[in-house]
């Protein structure tokens, strides 16, 4: 592909637009990269992973070679400026503009001195971000808990403990012993949420966040980003990151976040007072610390809810849940889903016996994509839910290239309830399934003619738009009218009583302001890190990041932070801050909440399964993929009320 492109540049009369040839090159390249990415995450073979990792690195370097070739950029620009409109499609024209813009923003378009500085900083940034993540994974702090406490942990965690002790699943964990557990995310989150002893929660929480070495690493990451932004001609990294956002500047972003904090914080403080009362009854002390929030949230929600989580699960067998989310997509978007696993096995297109492949067909009975459901836990599989693109969907000429999208979750195949054979999902797991299905729909229903404009997970993305379809789909999992169309008791095959559905959906508001305010506070902190960064000398006792973190949470969250005796602080394990895709863009999580509720109230509130509303959302938001700006798509759906937060605030009780 590249040789053909370079050869064609020698000709003054090119019959095919250079951008079209480039799009085919990137389609071939990224289809390979995406497939290798799925293998790396989900296929447990160390030899395979070492080879695929090396291949990914080499292909990424090759892509940079293509993107930063000045001869190619010049050809794209000349065709854009000199050729007639009919020479390329409107989508190709927009793609050409993006190609030129990205090239001119790169170091290759800079003067020699600036270019050298930038090229020195980019690998340094990659090294520091890698080091930050490596320190998180290598973090080997441990905590000792009495084995009697294991009974409070979820079934999955008890199974891991038994496996480490060499016990069978059916065997009990011995009592009267001390268990040494890693203070990692897996165990720390469970201990802090479920163990009723404050000292154990405190030690676990503080050891979990005590990655002292990441303090200086984070300082270096923020420093390099700040320098790069200025080399690229931006005042701060926040200005660079929000360049194509619905907000026109970091000031607008911060104004939006602060206005939300002003409205949500008072409600969060009221809810925190309830947690203090619950703690006073349990421990005689009403001071809520960081390590108390999750535990007393969980406890309070149980006390103030009529919901029995185990009883609710009985209405959500996993096959019923999958049928339910399929039914929603069929109603809204006119799709049909067929179990295609047998054909996938014959093609060698399945990497584990538990994976199911769905063939997705449109109203014309054309296959427009495949969804792979890899839903169950297994050794070495990352526990975090994710949607992975294995191939994008786009139409080249008359030929449709069907998407291949993977939903990866780690639902347990063991139930807490005795004598229960089907796998039952909690409502939280059902919410996750709907969320990831929203990402799938964004991929599969994209109708772009270029690979680079396809879907939401590929070459180009609109960060503002990325989470919106997924968060919107979650709202269907909360609506009793939707749940009533599929929820079925695993034994009686009867639907849940209306009272159960009403109580379940009512829990959405329970203490929701605390969680929302936490998200707002993190978004403000992210902006402070990237808009107001100040370098800190290595010998300073408290770096800028820790000071700023304390300041933001003191003002925007109703829990006072304590100094960590083990030397770390919360931001030393914040994976998002080291991820380049979320740098100065954490606010998009809050934005997705606000916009999703606006779309819901405008389109789906009266009739959540309206085919007309589904078609409107599909045409305005899903079909364009990345070829239309988020602002333009939202204007089609919401008019001038795009950023009005009232629907979201009402859902929080504010």
C-alpha positions as CSV (number, residue, x, y, z in Angstrom):
1,X,0.0,0.0,0.0
2,X,2.7,2.5,1.0
3,X,4.8,1.8,-2.0
4,X,1.8,2.3,-4.3
5,X,1.0,5.6,-2.6
6,X,4.6,6.9,-2.9
7,X,4.8,5.8,-6.5
8,X,1.5,7.6,-7.3
9,X,3.0,10.9,-5.9
10,X,5.3,11.0,-8.8
11,X,2.4,11.3,-11.2
12,X,0.7,14.7,-11.7
13,X,-2.6,13.1,-12.7
14,X,-3.7,10.8,-9.9
15,X,-7.0,8.9,-10.7
16,X,-7.6,8.0,-7.0
17,X,-7.4,10.5,-4.1
18,X,-4.3,10.0,-2.0
19,X,-6.5,10.1,1.1
20,X,-8.5,7.1,-0.2
21,X,-5.3,5.1,-0.6
22,X,-4.2,6.2,2.8
23,X,-7.5,5.0,4.3
24,X,-7.0,1.6,2.8
25,X,-3.5,1.4,4.2
26,X,-4.8,2.3,7.7
27,X,-7.7,-0.1,7.3
28,X,-5.3,-3.0,6.7
29,X,-2.9,-1.8,9.4
30,X,-5.5,-1.3,12.1
31,X,-7.5,-4.5,11.4
32,X,-4.2,-6.3,12.2
33,X,-3.5,-4.1,15.2
34,X,-7.1,-4.5,16.5
35,X,-7.0,-8.3,16.1
36,X,-3.6,-8.5,17.9
37,X,-5.0,-6.3,20.7
38,X,-7.9,-8.8,21.3
39,X,-5.5,-11.7,21.4
40,X,-3.2,-9.9,23.8
41,X,-6.0,-9.3,26.2
42,X,-8.1,-12.4,26.0
43,X,-5.9,-15.3,24.7
44,X,-3.8,-16.8,27.4
45,X,-0.6,-17.8,25.7
46,X,2.6,-16.0,26.9
47,X,4.5,-17.0,23.7
48,X,1.7,-15.5,21.5
49,X,1.6,-12.4,23.6
50,X,5.3,-11.7,23.4
51,X,5.1,-12.0,19.6
52,X,2.0,-9.9,19.2
53,X,3.3,-7.2,21.5
54,X,6.4,-6.9,19.3
55,X,4.3,-6.8,16.2
56,X,2.1,-4.1,17.6
57,X,5.1,-1.9,18.4
58,X,6.6,-2.4,14.9
59,X,3.2,-1.6,13.2
60,X,2.7,1.5,15.4
61,X,6.1,2.8,14.2
62,X,5.2,2.1,10.6
63,X,1.9,4.1,11.1
64,X,3.9,7.1,12.3
65,X,6.1,6.8,9.3
66,X,3.1,7.1,7.0
67,X,1.4,9.8,9.0
68,X,4.5,12.0,9.3
69,X,5.7,11.7,5.7
70,X,5.8,15.4,4.4
71,X,5.5,14.2,0.8
72,X,2.2,12.5,1.6
73,X,0.9,15.4,3.6
74,X,1.8,17.8,0.7
75,X,-0.1,15.6,-1.8
76,X,-3.2,15.4,0.4
77,X,-3.2,19.2,0.8
78,X,-2.7,20.0,-2.9
79,X,-5.6,17.7,-3.8
80,X,-7.8,19.3,-1.2
81,X,-7.0,22.8,-2.5
82,X,-6.7,22.2,-6.2
83,X,-9.0,19.3,-7.2
84,X,-12.6,19.7,-8.0
85,X,-15.2,18.7,-5.4
86,X,-16.1,15.6,-7.4
87,X,-12.6,14.2,-7.1
88,X,-13.3,13.0,-3.6
89,X,-16.4,12.6,-1.4
90,X,-17.3,15.0,1.4
91,X,-16.2,12.4,4.0
92,X,-12.8,12.1,2.2
93,X,-12.5,15.8,2.1
94,X,-13.1,16.1,5.9
95,X,-10.6,13.2,6.4
96,X,-8.0,15.1,4.3
97,X,-8.5,18.2,6.4
98,X,-7.9,16.1,9.6
99,X,-4.8,14.5,8.0
100,X,-3.3,17.9,7.2
101,X,-4.2,19.3,10.6
102,X,-2.7,16.4,12.5
103,X,0.5,16.6,10.3
104,X,0.9,20.4,11.0
105,X,0.4,19.8,14.7
106,X,3.2,17.2,14.7
107,X,6.8,17.8,15.3
108,X,7.6,17.2,11.6
109,X,6.0,20.6,10.7
110,X,8.0,22.5,13.2
111,X,11.3,24.4,12.8
112,X,14.4,22.2,13.4
113,X,15.1,23.3,17.0
114,X,11.5,22.8,18.1
115,X,11.3,19.6,16.3
116,X,14.3,18.2,18.1
117,X,12.9,19.2,21.5
118,X,9.6,17.6,20.7
119,X,11.1,14.4,19.5
120,X,13.1,14.1,22.7
121,X,10.0,14.7,24.9
122,X,7.7,12.2,23.2
123,X,9.6,9.0,24.1
124,X,10.3,10.5,27.5
125,X,6.6,10.9,28.1
126,X,5.9,7.3,26.9
127,X,8.6,6.0,29.2
128,X,7.2,7.9,32.3
129,X,3.6,6.8,31.6
130,X,4.8,3.2,31.2
131,X,6.7,3.5,34.5
132,X,3.7,4.9,36.3
133,X,1.6,1.9,35.2
134,X,4.5,-0.6,35.9
135,X,4.8,0.7,39.4
136,X,1.1,0.1,40.0
137,X,1.3,-3.5,38.8
138,X,4.6,-4.1,40.7
139,X,3.2,-2.6,43.9
140,X,3.6,-5.5,46.4
141,X,2.2,-4.1,49.6
142,X,0.3,-6.8,51.6
143,X,-2.2,-6.7,54.4
144,X,-3.0,-9.4,57.0
145,X,-6.6,-10.1,57.9
146,X,-8.1,-12.8,60.1
147,X,-9.3,-15.7,58.0
148,X,-12.7,-15.3,59.7
149,X,-13.1,-12.0,57.8
150,X,-13.0,-13.8,54.5
151,X,-16.7,-14.7,54.9
152,X,-17.5,-11.0,54.2
153,X,-15.8,-11.0,50.8
154,X,-17.6,-11.8,47.6
155,X,-17.6,-15.4,46.3
156,X,-15.0,-14.7,43.6
157,X,-12.5,-13.3,46.2
158,X,-13.0,-16.3,48.4
159,X,-12.4,-18.6,45.5
160,X,-9.0,-16.9,44.8
161,X,-8.1,-17.2,48.5
162,X,-8.9,-20.9,48.3
163,X,-6.9,-21.4,45.2
164,X,-3.9,-19.7,46.8
165,X,-4.3,-22.0,49.8
166,X,-4.5,-25.1,47.6
167,X,-8.1,-25.8,48.6
168,X,-11.0,-27.0,46.5
169,X,-13.9,-24.7,45.7
170,X,-16.2,-26.7,48.0
171,X,-13.8,-26.6,51.0
172,X,-14.2,-23.9,53.7
173,X,-11.5,-21.4,54.4
174,X,-9.9,-22.4,57.7
175,X,-10.8,-20.2,60.6
176,X,-8.6,-18.8,63.3
177,X,-5.6,-18.0,61.0
178,X,-4.2,-14.9,59.4
179,X,-4.4,-14.4,55.7
180,X,-1.8,-12.4,53.9
181,X,-3.5,-10.7,50.9
182,X,-2.0,-8.3,48.3
183,X,-3.2,-4.7,48.8
184,X,-4.1,-4.5,45.1
185,X,-7.2,-3.2,43.4
186,X,-8.9,-6.6,43.3
187,X,-8.7,-7.2,47.1
188,X,-8.6,-3.6,48.3
189,X,-11.9,-2.6,46.7
190,X,-13.6,-5.7,48.2
191,X,-12.2,-5.2,51.7
192,X,-13.0,-1.5,51.8
193,X,-16.5,-2.2,50.6
194,X,-17.5,-5.3,52.6
195,X,-15.3,-5.8,55.7
196,X,-16.9,-4.3,58.9
197,X,-13.7,-3.6,60.8
198,X,-12.4,0.0,60.3
199,X,-8.7,-0.8,61.2
200,X,-8.6,-3.5,58.4
201,X,-10.2,-1.2,55.9
202,X,-7.9,1.7,56.9
203,X,-4.7,-0.3,56.6
204,X,-5.8,-1.9,53.3
205,X,-6.8,1.4,51.8
206,X,-3.7,3.3,52.8
207,X,-1.4,0.5,51.6
208,X,-3.2,0.3,48.3
209,X,-2.5,3.9,47.6
210,X,1.0,4.0,49.0
211,X,2.9,4.0,45.7
212,X,5.5,6.5,46.8
213,X,7.6,6.3,43.7
214,X,4.8,7.4,41.5
215,X,4.7,10.8,43.1
216,X,7.7,12.0,41.2
217,X,6.7,10.0,38.1
218,X,3.4,11.9,37.9
219,X,5.2,15.2,38.4
220,X,7.4,14.3,35.4
221,X,4.4,13.2,33.3
222,X,2.6,16.5,33.9
223,X,5.8,18.5,33.3
224,X,6.5,16.9,29.9
225,X,2.8,17.4,28.8
226,X,3.1,21.0,29.8
227,X,6.3,21.4,27.7
228,X,4.8,19.6,24.7
229,X,1.7,21.7,24.8
230,X,3.7,24.9,24.6
231,X,5.9,23.5,21.8
232,X,2.7,22.8,19.9
233,X,1.6,26.4,20.4
234,X,-0.9,25.9,23.3
235,X,-0.9,27.8,26.6
236,X,-1.4,24.6,28.6
237,X,-2.0,20.9,28.1
238,X,-5.7,21.5,28.9
239,X,-5.9,23.9,25.9
240,X,-4.4,21.2,23.7
241,X,-6.7,18.4,25.0
242,X,-9.9,20.5,24.7
243,X,-9.1,21.8,21.3
244,X,-11.9,19.9,19.6
245,X,-14.2,19.6,22.6
246,X,-17.8,20.9,22.9
247,X,-16.2,23.4,25.3
248,X,-14.1,26.1,23.5
249,X,-11.5,26.4,26.3
250,X,-10.3,25.0,29.6
251,X,-12.1,28.0,31.3
252,X,-15.4,26.9,29.8
253,X,-14.7,23.3,30.9
254,X,-14.0,24.4,34.5
255,X,-16.9,26.8,34.6
256,X,-19.2,23.9,33.6
257,X,-17.7,21.6,36.3
258,X,-17.8,24.3,39.0
259,X,-21.4,25.1,38.3
260,X,-22.3,21.4,38.7
261,X,-20.3,21.1,41.9
262,X,-22.2,24.1,43.3
263,X,-25.5,22.2,42.7
264,X,-24.5,18.6,43.5
265,X,-22.2,19.1,46.6
266,X,-25.0,20.3,49.0
267,X,-27.0,17.1,48.1
268,X,-23.9,15.0,48.6
269,X,-23.3,16.6,52.0
270,X,-26.8,15.7,53.1
271,X,-26.3,12.1,52.0
272,X,-22.9,12.0,53.8
273,X,-24.7,13.1,57.0
274,X,-26.8,9.9,56.7
275,X,-23.7,7.8,56.4
276,X,-22.3,9.5,59.5
277,X,-25.5,8.5,61.4
278,X,-25.1,5.0,60.2
279,X,-21.5,4.9,61.4
280,X,-22.4,6.4,64.7
281,X,-24.9,3.6,65.3
282,X,-22.4,0.9,64.3
283,X,-19.2,2.3,65.9
284,X,-20.1,5.1,68.2
285,X,-18.1,7.5,66.0
286,X,-19.5,9.6,63.1
287,X,-16.2,10.6,61.4
288,X,-16.2,9.3,57.8
289,X,-12.8,8.7,56.4
290,X,-11.8,7.8,52.9
291,X,-11.8,4.1,53.8
292,X,-15.3,4.3,55.3
293,X,-17.2,5.8,52.3
294,X,-17.7,2.6,50.2
295,X,-18.5,0.4,53.3
296,X,-21.1,2.8,54.7
297,X,-22.5,3.5,51.3
298,X,-23.1,-0.2,50.8
299,X,-24.5,-0.6,54.3
300,X,-26.8,2.4,54.1
301,X,-28.2,1.4,50.7
302,X,-29.1,-2.0,52.2
303,X,-30.7,-0.3,55.2
304,X,-32.8,2.2,53.2
305,X,-33.8,-0.1,50.4
306,X,-36.6,-2.7,50.2
307,X,-34.4,-4.6,47.7
308,X,-33.0,-8.1,48.5
309,X,-30.1,-8.3,46.0
310,X,-30.2,-12.2,46.0
311,X,-33.9,-12.1,45.2
312,X,-33.4,-9.6,42.4
313,X,-30.7,-11.8,40.8
314,X,-33.2,-14.6,40.5
315,X,-34.9,-12.6,37.7
316,X,-31.7,-12.1,35.8
317,X,-30.4,-15.4,34.4
318,X,-27.6,-14.5,32.0
319,X,-29.3,-15.9,28.9
320,X,-32.4,-13.8,29.7
321,X,-30.2,-10.7,30.2
322,X,-28.5,-11.2,26.8
323,X,-31.8,-11.7,25.2
324,X,-33.0,-8.5,26.9
325,X,-30.3,-6.2,25.7
326,X,-30.6,-7.8,22.2
327,X,-34.4,-7.1,22.3
328,X,-33.8,-3.4,23.1
329,X,-31.4,-3.1,20.2
330,X,-33.8,-4.9,17.9
331,X,-36.7,-2.6,18.8
332,X,-34.7,0.7,18.6
333,X,-32.5,0.0,15.6
334,X,-34.4,-2.6,13.5
335,X,-31.7,-5.2,14.0
336,X,-31.8,-9.0,14.3
337,X,-29.3,-11.1,16.3
338,X,-28.5,-14.7,15.5
339,X,-26.4,-17.1,17.4
340,X,-23.5,-17.8,15.0
341,X,-21.2,-19.7,17.4
342,X,-21.3,-23.0,15.5
343,X,-20.1,-21.4,12.3
344,X,-17.5,-19.4,14.3
345,X,-16.1,-22.7,15.7
346,X,-15.9,-24.2,12.3
347,X,-14.0,-21.1,11.1
348,X,-11.6,-21.2,14.0
349,X,-13.0,-17.8,15.0
350,X,-13.4,-18.5,18.8
351,X,-10.5,-18.3,21.3
352,X,-12.3,-19.9,24.3
353,X,-15.1,-22.4,24.7
354,X,-17.3,-20.0,26.6
355,X,-17.3,-17.3,23.9
356,X,-20.6,-16.8,21.9
357,X,-20.7,-15.1,18.5
358,X,-23.7,-13.2,17.4
359,X,-24.4,-12.4,13.7
360,X,-26.0,-8.9,13.5
361,X,-28.3,-8.3,10.5
362,X,-30.1,-5.1,9.4
363,X,-33.6,-4.7,8.1
364,X,-32.4,-5.8,4.6
365,X,-31.1,-9.1,6.2
366,X,-27.5,-8.0,5.4
367,X,-24.8,-8.9,8.0
368,X,-23.4,-5.7,9.3
369,X,-21.4,-7.0,12.1
370,X,-20.5,-9.7,14.6
371,X,-20.5,-9.4,18.4
372,X,-18.4,-11.8,20.4
373,X,-19.6,-12.3,24.0
374,X,-16.6,-13.2,26.2
375,X,-18.5,-12.8,29.5
376,X,-17.0,-15.1,32.1
377,X,-14.0,-14.9,34.4
378,X,-11.0,-17.1,33.7
379,X,-7.4,-17.2,34.9
380,X,-5.3,-14.3,33.5
381,X,-8.2,-12.5,31.9
382,X,-8.4,-8.8,32.9
383,X,-11.3,-8.3,35.3
384,X,-12.2,-4.9,34.0
385,X,-15.2,-4.8,31.5
386,X,-14.3,-3.6,28.0
387,X,-15.5,-3.4,24.4
388,X,-12.8,-4.2,21.9
389,X,-12.8,-3.6,18.2
390,X,-11.5,-6.5,16.2
391,X,-12.6,-5.0,12.9
392,X,-14.4,-1.8,11.9
393,X,-17.5,-1.5,9.8
394,X,-17.4,0.7,6.7
395,X,-18.6,0.7,3.1
396,X,-16.1,1.0,0.3
397,X,-18.0,1.5,-2.9
398,X,-20.8,-1.1,-2.9
399,X,-19.0,-3.4,-0.5
400,X,-19.9,-3.4,3.2
401,X,-17.1,-4.5,5.6
402,X,-18.9,-6.0,8.6
403,X,-17.6,-5.0,12.1
404,X,-16.3,-7.5,14.6
405,X,-16.6,-6.3,18.2
406,X,-15.8,-8.1,21.4
407,X,-17.6,-7.6,24.8
408,X,-15.2,-8.7,27.6
409,X,-16.5,-9.0,31.2
410,X,-15.5,-11.3,34.1
411,X,-18.9,-12.4,35.4
412,X,-18.6,-15.2,37.9
413,X,-19.8,-18.7,36.9
414,X,-20.4,-19.6,40.6
415,X,-23.5,-18.4,42.4
416,X,-23.8,-17.4,46.1
417,X,-27.0,-19.2,46.3
418,X,-27.2,-23.0,46.9
419,X,-28.8,-25.4,44.5
420,X,-29.0,-22.7,41.8
421,X,-27.9,-24.0,38.4
422,X,-28.2,-21.0,36.0
423,X,-25.7,-18.2,36.1
424,X,-27.5,-15.2,37.6
425,X,-26.4,-11.6,37.2
426,X,-26.7,-8.8,39.7
427,X,-28.3,-5.7,38.5
428,X,-24.9,-4.0,38.5
429,X,-23.7,-6.7,36.1
430,X,-26.7,-6.2,34.0
431,X,-25.9,-2.5,33.9
432,X,-22.4,-3.3,32.7
433,X,-23.7,-5.6,30.0
434,X,-26.0,-2.8,28.7
435,X,-23.1,-0.2,28.9
436,X,-20.8,-2.4,26.8
437,X,-23.6,-3.1,24.3
438,X,-23.9,0.7,23.8
439,X,-20.3,0.8,22.7
440,X,-21.0,-2.2,20.3
441,X,-23.9,-0.3,18.7
442,X,-21.7,2.7,18.1
443,X,-19.3,0.5,16.2
444,X,-21.7,-1.7,14.3
445,X,-24.2,1.0,13.3
446,X,-21.5,3.3,11.9
447,X,-22.2,3.9,8.2
448,X,-19.0,5.7,7.2
449,X,-17.4,5.1,3.8
450,X,-13.9,5.4,5.2
451,X,-12.2,3.3,7.7
452,X,-10.8,6.3,9.6
453,X,-14.3,7.7,10.2
454,X,-15.8,4.4,11.4
455,X,-17.2,3.8,14.8
456,X,-15.8,5.1,18.1
457,X,-12.8,2.8,18.9
458,X,-10.5,3.4,15.9
459,X,-8.1,5.7,14.2
460,X,-10.0,8.9,15.0
461,X,-12.3,9.4,18.0
462,X,-14.4,12.1,19.5
463,X,-13.5,12.0,23.2
464,X,-16.7,13.9,24.1
465,X,-18.9,11.4,22.3
466,X,-17.1,8.1,23.3
467,X,-19.1,7.3,26.4
468,X,-22.5,8.7,25.5
469,X,-24.1,5.7,23.7
470,X,-22.8,3.4,26.5
471,X,-24.1,5.6,29.4
472,X,-27.4,6.1,27.5
473,X,-27.8,2.3,27.2
474,X,-27.4,2.0,31.0
475,X,-30.6,4.0,31.4
476,X,-32.6,1.3,29.6
477,X,-31.3,-1.2,32.3
478,X,-32.9,1.0,35.0
479,X,-36.3,1.6,33.4
480,X,-39.0,-0.7,34.8
481,X,-40.8,-0.7,31.4
482,X,-37.7,-2.2,29.7
483,X,-36.9,-4.6,32.5
484,X,-40.4,-5.9,32.5
485,X,-40.0,-7.0,28.8
486,X,-37.4,-9.6,29.7
487,X,-36.7,-10.1,33.4
488,X,-37.9,-13.7,34.3
489,X,-37.5,-15.8,37.4
490,X,-35.1,-18.6,36.7
491,X,-37.5,-21.3,38.3
492,X,-41.0,-20.1,37.8
493,X,-40.4,-18.3,34.5
494,X,-42.6,-15.5,35.9
495,X,-41.8,-11.8,35.5
496,X,-40.9,-9.8,38.6
497,X,-43.7,-8.0,40.5
498,X,-44.1,-4.3,39.6
499,X,-43.2,-3.4,43.2
500,X,-39.8,-5.2,42.8
501,X,-39.0,-3.3,39.6
502,X,-40.1,0.0,41.1
503,X,-38.0,-0.5,44.2
504,X,-35.0,-1.6,42.1
505,X,-35.2,1.5,39.8
506,X,-35.7,3.7,42.9
507,X,-32.2,2.7,44.2
508,X,-30.6,4.6,41.3
509,X,-31.1,7.8,43.3
510,X,-29.9,6.3,46.6
511,X,-26.7,8.3,47.5
512,X,-26.1,9.0,43.8
513,X,-25.0,12.5,44.6
514,X,-22.0,11.3,46.5
515,X,-20.8,9.3,43.5
516,X,-21.6,12.1,41.1
517,X,-19.8,14.6,43.2
518,X,-16.7,12.4,43.4
519,X,-16.6,12.2,39.6
520,X,-16.9,16.0,39.4
521,X,-14.1,16.4,41.9
522,X,-11.8,14.1,39.9
523,X,-12.7,16.1,36.7
524,X,-11.8,19.4,38.4
525,X,-8.6,17.9,39.7
526,X,-7.6,16.6,36.3
527,X,-8.1,20.1,34.9
528,X,-6.0,21.6,37.7
529,X,-3.2,19.2,37.0
530,X,-3.1,20.1,33.3
531,X,-4.1,23.7,33.3
532,X,-2.2,25.0,36.3
533,X,0.8,22.7,36.7
534,X,3.7,23.9,38.7
535,X,6.9,21.9,38.9
536,X,8.0,20.7,42.3
537,X,11.5,20.0,43.4
538,X,12.2,16.4,44.0
539,X,13.3,17.1,47.6
540,X,10.0,18.9,48.5
541,X,8.1,16.9,51.1
542,X,4.7,17.4,49.4
543,X,4.6,17.7,45.6
544,X,2.2,19.9,43.7
545,X,-0.1,17.0,42.8
546,X,-0.7,16.0,46.4
547,X,-1.2,19.5,47.5
548,X,-3.7,20.2,44.6
549,X,-5.5,16.9,45.3
550,X,-6.0,17.9,48.9
551,X,-7.2,21.4,48.0
552,X,-9.7,20.2,45.4
553,X,-11.3,17.5,47.5
554,X,-11.4,19.8,50.6
555,X,-13.5,22.2,48.5
556,X,-15.5,19.8,46.3
557,X,-16.0,16.5,48.3
558,X,-17.6,16.1,51.7
559,X,-14.8,13.8,53.2
560,X,-11.6,15.2,54.6
561,X,-8.5,13.4,53.4
562,X,-5.9,12.1,55.8
563,X,-2.1,11.9,55.3
564,X,-1.0,8.5,54.4
565,X,1.6,7.0,56.9
566,X,2.9,4.7,54.2
567,X,4.1,7.6,52.0
568,X,1.7,7.5,49.1
569,X,-1.4,9.5,48.1
570,X,-4.5,8.8,46.0
571,X,-3.1,10.3,42.7
572,X,-0.2,7.8,42.7
573,X,-2.6,5.0,41.6
574,X,-4.9,7.0,39.3
575,X,-4.6,5.1,36.0
576,X,-6.6,7.6,34.1
577,X,-4.0,10.4,34.7
578,X,-1.3,8.3,33.1
579,X,-3.5,7.4,30.1
580,X,-2.9,9.8,27.2
581,X,-6.5,9.4,26.0
582,X,-7.9,10.8,29.3
583,X,-5.3,13.4,30.0
584,X,-7.2,16.7,30.7
585,X,-10.3,14.8,29.4
586,X,-11.6,13.1,32.5
587,X,-14.5,15.6,32.4
588,X,-16.0,13.6,29.5
589,X,-17.4,11.1,32.0
590,X,-19.4,13.9,33.6
591,X,-20.3,15.3,30.2
592,X,-21.5,11.8,29.1
593,X,-23.8,11.7,32.1
594,X,-25.3,15.1,31.4
595,X,-25.7,14.6,27.7
596,X,-27.1,11.0,28.0
597,X,-29.8,12.2,30.4
598,X,-30.7,15.0,28.0
599,X,-31.0,12.6,25.1
600,X,-33.1,10.2,27.2
601,X,-35.5,12.9,28.4
602,X,-35.9,14.3,24.8
603,X,-36.2,10.9,23.0
604,X,-36.9,7.9,25.2
605,X,-38.6,9.1,28.5
606,X,-42.1,8.7,27.2
607,X,-41.5,5.5,25.3
608,X,-38.1,3.8,25.9
609,X,-38.6,1.3,23.0
610,X,-39.7,3.8,20.4
611,X,-38.5,2.8,17.0
612,X,-38.8,6.4,15.8
613,X,-36.6,7.7,18.7
614,X,-34.1,4.9,18.1
615,X,-33.9,5.8,14.4
616,X,-33.3,9.5,15.2
617,X,-30.5,8.7,17.6
618,X,-29.0,6.2,15.2
619,X,-29.0,8.7,12.3
620,X,-27.8,11.7,14.3
621,X,-25.2,10.1,16.5
622,X,-24.3,6.5,15.7
623,X,-24.3,6.3,11.9
624,X,-21.7,9.2,11.4
625,X,-19.1,7.4,13.5
626,X,-16.3,10.0,13.8
627,X,-17.1,11.9,10.6
628,X,-19.3,14.5,12.4
629,X,-18.4,16.6,15.4
630,X,-20.0,15.8,18.7
631,X,-21.4,19.3,18.8
632,X,-23.1,19.0,15.4
633,X,-24.6,15.6,16.3
634,X,-25.9,16.9,19.6
635,X,-27.4,20.0,18.0
636,X,-29.4,17.7,15.7
637,X,-30.8,15.8,18.7
638,X,-31.1,18.5,21.4
639,X,-31.1,21.9,19.6
640,X,-29.6,24.6,21.8
641,X,-30.2,22.8,25.1
642,X,-27.2,20.5,24.6
643,X,-25.5,21.3,27.9
644,X,-28.5,21.9,30.1
645,X,-27.8,19.7,33.2
646,X,-31.4,19.7,34.6
647,X,-32.4,16.2,33.6
648,X,-29.2,14.7,35.2
649,X,-29.5,16.9,38.3
650,X,-33.1,15.8,38.8
651,X,-32.0,12.1,38.6
652,X,-29.6,12.9,41.5
653,X,-32.3,14.5,43.5
654,X,-30.7,17.9,43.2
